[in-house]
């Protein structure tokens, strides 16, 4: 009974690195930065909308 399980040993009998925790950390950091990103409202052309001279309220039926 060795220190490492057979699933961690590669063909040459050397130990491998388990990538699952690294991938989990990368996804957690990615989600963190996506959620905490401040979305900057882009400035655009300022438009003066015309006001209606006459308006009629419609009755709801």
Phi and psi in degrees as a GROMACS rama.xvg file:
@    title "Ramachandran Plot"
@    xaxis  label "Phi"
@    yaxis  label "Psi"
@TYPE xy
-92.7372  177.109  UNK-2
-72.0242  -32.8725  UNK-3
-109.404  145.249  UNK-4
-74.5884  163.563  UNK-5
-67.8383  -22.3366  UNK-6
-71.8099  -21.8557  UNK-7
-89.771  -8.65122  UNK-8
-93.3212  133.951  UNK-9
-90.5189  -167.041  UNK-10
-61.801  -33.9236  UNK-11
-85.109  0.0820101  UNK-12
86.4494  6.49542  UNK-13
-91.6849  156.035  UNK-14
-79.8047  149.547  UNK-15
-108.943  168.156  UNK-16
-98.318  129.569  UNK-17
-79.0432  118.16  UNK-18
-87.7968  -10.0654  UNK-19
-59.6379  -46.5813  UNK-20
-63.1587  -35.6904  UNK-21
-65.2727  -43.9904  UNK-22
-64.1718  -39.6331  UNK-23
-60.5412  -45.3413  UNK-24
-63.6396  -39.8286  UNK-25
-63.4989  -43.9013  UNK-26
-67.0806  -37.3637  UNK-27
-64.3608  -43.4177  UNK-28
-64.3625  -40.0157  UNK-29
-61.4545  -47.1423  UNK-30
-62.5773  -41.7024  UNK-31
-58.9005  -47.8154  UNK-32
-70.9518  -32.0074  UNK-33
-66.7388  -43.0467  UNK-34
-70.824  -37.2566  UNK-35
-90.6483  0.580799  UNK-36
-66.9489  134.091  UNK-37
-89.7111  119.233  UNK-38
-83.66  118.867  UNK-39
-84.8766  128.337  UNK-40
-76.4151  121.419  UNK-41
-75.768  140.204  UNK-42
-82.221  140.594  UNK-43
-126.773  -165.844  UNK-44
-77.5276  129.728  UNK-45
-81.5145  127.909  UNK-46
-118.968  131.907  UNK-47
-91.982  112.026  UNK-48
-79.9356  137.864  UNK-49
-72.4288  147.674  UNK-50
-90.9795  148.778  UNK-51
-74.5015  135.643  UNK-52
-75.7374  -38.3711  UNK-53
-140.819  140.318  UNK-54
-137.319  145.638  UNK-55
-119.436  126.933  UNK-56
-77.5209  132.953  UNK-57
-93.7038  142.45  UNK-58
-83.8685  138.539  UNK-59
-82.8923  133.275  UNK-60
